[in-house]
Amino acid sequence: METIRGRKSLEADFNGLKDRLANYNRIVLDLGTGDGRYVRCLAEDHPDWFVIGVDACRENLREHSQAKLPNMLFVIANAQALPPELDGLISHITVNFPWGSLLESLLKGDPALLRGLESVAGAAASVDLRLNGGALAEAGTTLEAGAEQIYANLLEAGWRVRTPARMDAGALRSFPSTWAKRLAFGRDPRAVALSGHK
């Protein structure tokens, strides 16, 4: 499994990762982490959690991956091909404002993505997704219809998810991700959140 810190690429294996996670009571996986700001904020605010950011674009991760936090790791991987080293280790999955292939996979109920989520999730794993109207419009759907489709796909995949709930501009402003800030002050600050568990 390829990990990154700054400009350095490092390999991590299952046993090494398990050893690093041994003393943490919550393992969070942020899928499609973008620049990694959300992961860094969570790791700083919750030293008893281990937070893993996954993204296919290494260039975006350089800044925040340099922080020397013992409870943070960035993995270079495609959301539709999650590393097997993560299997069964994750207690909480987040997907914040996805776009591109990740959003498309959520909308289509892509079996590769859904199987990957199932594989990495521990026995009582929970999930939080946040979706924005602009990205869904680019994908050819509305915020409401897109959220309902993703909600239905997650239910069909065995996740117990509550119905989508609106996020207002205040919630976006206080959310610790670069993209949430852009949305909050942008032309289309509409967003919804979905939460659930296995």
Summary of the structure (lengths in Angstrom):
residues: 198
radius of gyration: 15.9
end to end distance: 25.1
largest distance: 46.4
contacts: 651
relative contact order: 0.15
helix: 40%
strand: 29%
